[in-house]
Amino acid sequence: MTKALGLLLTSAAACFYASAAHADGQDLAPVSQASEYAVAPATDAPVPTEAKAVEAGDDGWHFATTSYLWATSIKSQVTTRQGEQVTSKESFFDILKDLKFAFMGAAEARHKRFVVIGDLIYSNVGSSANGHLGPVPLDANIDVKMLITNLEAGYRVVDQGPMYLDLLAGAQLTSLKLDLDLKGPLTTVHRNPSASGVAPVLGARFRAPLGGRWGAAFYGDVAGFGITPAHSWQLLGTVQYRLSDHWQIAGGWRHYSVKDDEHRLNLHVALDGPILAITYRM
């Protein structure tokens, strides 16, 4: 089961989500997800659009979208209301084998020091795992549908060209639906637990120049705060390289952890792995 969940968030790999977008945060236009990537460029190197905008006192809106591949592994544990427990530890390649459909994407808008970020993850994964009910072993076939959406707005408290710090706040919508077929020595049981809710989220991201077209960015957030049964946190760090005024690539590492103590479904999932991202800024 948790294998499926891993897939969910991993699977979205080739198209998506904004985690990358957050840590990306670019100024020129920005961002999961910044006038950021070049500092003191060489005399014959083109000056990034962001830098030009800053010099000209640009008051317009800037936009960015990010797609990425997150090669995550997953560790998870799920306990149903009836007491069946399924645990799993899967690699990125294990997860790919069970993926049915996934989509992830992120977008950002920025006006002066005001920043808005939106993230979306949707996954549908079929999987199998081992579990138990007390001392009785179980084989599980699982179909998992997961939707996670973040919307955050924030203020750029530090704005020094390629170096900046954003403080963010918003809401996170989480929806999880599972279809479980649990096979024991004597019988097969079908379960279809689900959980959904909206939780507050607080986040921050920081970007610093590394010289030339290089930069480093970090993003982190915490959601839940006891207001909903689910609570999560994540950290993302990337090294970025600006290809042109519009395109940037990045690579780094992301960790995401979520726990849901909802009475119908006790869930703990941890996803961890490298990411590769590409950002387009307008």
HELIX and SHEET records of a PDB file:
HELIX    1   1 THR A    2  SER A   11  1                                  10    
HELIX    2   2 ALA A   12  CYS A   15  5                                   4    
HELIX    3   3 SER A   19  ASP A   24  1                                   6    
HELIX    4   4 THR A   49  GLU A   55  1                                   7    
HELIX    5   5 PHE A   92  LEU A   96  1                                   5    
SHEET    1   A 9 THR A 188  ARG A 191  0                                        
SHEET    2   A 9 MET A 163  LYS A 183 -1                                        
SHEET    3   A 9 VAL A 136  GLN A 160 -1                                        
SHEET    4   A 9 PHE A 114  LEU A 133 -1                                        
SHEET    5   A 9 GLN A  85  GLU A  90 -1                                        
SHEET    6   A 9 SER A  73  THR A  80 -1                                        
SHEET    7   A 9 LEU A 265  ARG A 281 -1                                        
SHEET    8   A 9 TRP A  61  TRP A  70 -1                                        
SHEET    9   A 9 LEU A  99  HIS A 111 -1                                        
SHEET    1   B 6 THR A 188  ARG A 191  0                                        
SHEET    2   B 6 MET A 163  LYS A 183 -1                                        
SHEET    3   B 6 SER A 194  GLY A 211 -1                                        
SHEET    4   B 6 TRP A 214  ALA A 223 -1                                        
SHEET    5   B 6 ALA A 230  ARG A 242 -1                                        
SHEET    6   B 6 TRP A 247  ASP A 260 -1                                        
END                                                                             
